[in-house]
């Protein structure tokens, strides 16, 4: 029998995948910051999906918050520079990034 912790973690993107998708999102809005976000993976126990702690390092915080609000269909408070992504939100973000494919890289 498989360990319950082994399967959920493999369903969710890595910290670097989420960070890269957020970087491409910043490029989409014209932000040239080399590292516009910092992402830390927060593993949860009991078979729960991981959470992702995200810090916006870019000076263009508001346009990035607006774009993330559109993608994740949830609001972010004005002035917020850090937030948590659920495992499912990270999957949504990475799926969108993969669907954009080469188009996002050309921006």
N, C-alpha and C positions, 0 to 999 in steps of 0.2 A: 504494500500500500504506500502511496506517495505521501510525503510530508505535506500538511496543509499550507505551510509557509512557502514551499517551493513553487507552487503553481501561481498564486496571485502576483508575486513580484515579477514573474516573467511576462505577465500580461501588460505591464506598464513600462513606459519609456524610461531610459536612463537619464540621469542628470544632464549629461552632455547632449543628448538628443533634444531635451527641452530647451537647454541654453542655446543651441544652434537654431532651433525654430524661432525662438524669441529674437535672436540676432537678425535672422532673415526678415522678421516682422519689422524690426527697426529700419532695416535697409529699405523695405517697401515704402515707409513713410519719409524716406530721405535722410535718415539719421546716420551719420558717418562714424559714430562712436565705435571704437574697436571692440569694447566689451560693454554693451549697453545694459546688460543684466548680469546678476549673479544668482545662481540657482544652487540650492542645497537639497538633497534628497533626505526626507525624514521618514525612516521606516517605522511602521506601526506594528504592534504585536497582535496576536490573536487572529491572524489571517486577514486583517484589514488592509485595504489598499494603501500604498504610501502617500505621503503628502509632499509637496514641493514648496520650500520657502524661497520666494523670489524677491530680489531687491532690484529696483530700477536704478541703475547707475548713470544713465544718460541724462543730460540736461533737458531733453525734450520729453519730460514725464507725461504731460497732459495728452499730447497726441498718441503716445504709446498706451496710456490708460484707456483712451477712447477706442482705439483699435482692438485692444483686448476685450473691452466691454462688448463690442460687436461680435467678436468671434465666440466668446464664452457665454454670451447672453446673460450677463450679470453686471451690475454696476460696481464702480470703484469710487470711493470718496475722493473729493478734491484734496490734493496735497499728499495723498498716500504714496509712499515710495517703496513700501514693502507689503507683501501679501502672501497668502498661502493658496496654492493650487491643489485641488483634489486629484487623485489618481485619474478619475474620469475626465477632468478638465485637461490634464496633461495629454491624455490619449486624443482628445478632440483637437488640441493644438498641434500635435505631431501629425495626426491624420491630415489636417488642413495643409500643413507644411509639405507633406509628401504629395498631396494632390496638386499643389502649386508646382512641384517639381522644378524643372529647369527654368520656368518662368520667374520664380522668386530669385534664382541665382543671377538672372540677367539684370535685375532691377538696379 
